[in-house]
Amino acid sequence: MLRGFLLIFLLFGVALVAVFGFRGQKSTAPPLEVFPDMVRQPKVRAQAPLDFFADGRGPRLPVAGTMPIGYEMPKPGNSPSGAPPGDLLSLQRLAFSVGTDYYDTGKMGDRWGTGIPVEVTRELIERGQQRFNITCAMCHGATAAGNGITKQYGLATVVSLQDERIRKMADGEIFNTITNGKNTMMAYGANIMVVDRWAIIAYLRALQRSQNAAIVDLPPEHQTELEKK
């Protein structure tokens, strides 16, 4: 019985060495990968040659007409810079942060500025509502009360944008938070165009006003109607 055990042990040792080799042993032959763990994948590696294409390059040029994420072609009359439609400046402003002025940074000098640096129109508010529902509502909720769907799945650090602190926060600081992120909130500067960030802020201010309105905010004729009721 002992002889059989030794024989099995010896065969097992030989098989183990045959499969895994000696530790530190060097060989020019490709290794035997028992568990490759997706180390070798048929994919394009950045800055690496690829024989699949005739020019030997892996990275390819974008397809004609491709636009960056979040970019939208300028529309007639859509000029966040205030320049006439079609003006070169207006086309440049429909982009991601490129300047150091208040429009691109939210700062006036060394302080956070306040005010929406684009014309606040119904179209801008509707655009802000659309962008807010796409990028913000899942965490902050449809009314910005901090009760989005992610909170039901454990993200408990989402703040309510209806808090007094946020309602009194400068527009420029909110712009900076959208751009660079804060605490557990990721940065959206690479995903949301500058004009869309201001559109979101304009819509947020409307949301905050709607959830914190008082009777004195109504026109006098409507105040009288409510008092009669």
FENWO-V555289 format. One record per pair of residues at least 24 apart in sequence whose C-alpha atoms are under 8 Angstrom apart, sorted by the first residue. I is the first residue (numbers start at 1). GAP is how many residues later the second one is. If there is no record, write none. Layout:
# FENWO-V555289
i:I gap:GAP
i:I gap:GAP
This chain:
# FENWO-V555289
i:69 gap:122
i:70 gap:121
i:70 gap:122
i:70 gap:123
i:71 gap:24
i:71 gap:121
i:71 gap:122
i:80 gap:37
i:80 gap:38
i:80 gap:39
i:80 gap:115
i:81 gap:37
i:82 gap:36
i:82 gap:37
i:93 gap:101
i:93 gap:102
i:94 gap:99
i:94 gap:100
i:94 gap:101
i:95 gap:98
i:95 gap:99
i:95 gap:100
i:96 gap:93
i:96 gap:94
i:96 gap:96
i:96 gap:97
i:96 gap:98
i:97 gap:92
i:97 gap:96
i:97 gap:97
i:102 gap:70
i:103 gap:91
i:104 gap:90
i:105 gap:67
i:105 gap:70
i:105 gap:71
i:106 gap:65
i:106 gap:66
i:106 gap:67
i:106 gap:69
i:106 gap:70
i:107 gap:65
i:107 gap:66
i:112 gap:58
i:112 gap:59
i:112 gap:60
i:112 gap:61
i:113 gap:57
i:113 gap:58
i:113 gap:59
i:113 gap:60
i:114 gap:56
i:114 gap:57
i:114 gap:58
i:115 gap:56
i:115 gap:57
i:116 gap:55
i:116 gap:82
i:116 gap:85
i:116 gap:86
i:117 gap:81
i:118 gap:77
i:118 gap:80
i:120 gap:82
i:124 gap:75
i:124 gap:78
i:125 gap:74
i:125 gap:75
i:125 gap:77
i:125 gap:78
i:126 gap:77
i:127 gap:69
i:127 gap:72
i:127 gap:73
i:128 gap:68
i:128 gap:69
i:128 gap:70
i:128 gap:71
i:128 gap:72
i:128 gap:73
i:128 gap:74
i:128 gap:75
i:128 gap:76
i:129 gap:70
i:129 gap:71
i:129 gap:74
i:131 gap:65
i:131 gap:69
i:132 gap:68
i:132 gap:71
i:143 gap:64
i:143 gap:68
i:144 gap:60
i:144 gap:63
i:144 gap:64
i:157 gap:27
i:161 gap:47
i:162 gap:46
i:162 gap:49
i:167 gap:38
i:167 gap:41
i:171 gap:30
i:174 gap:27
i:175 gap:26
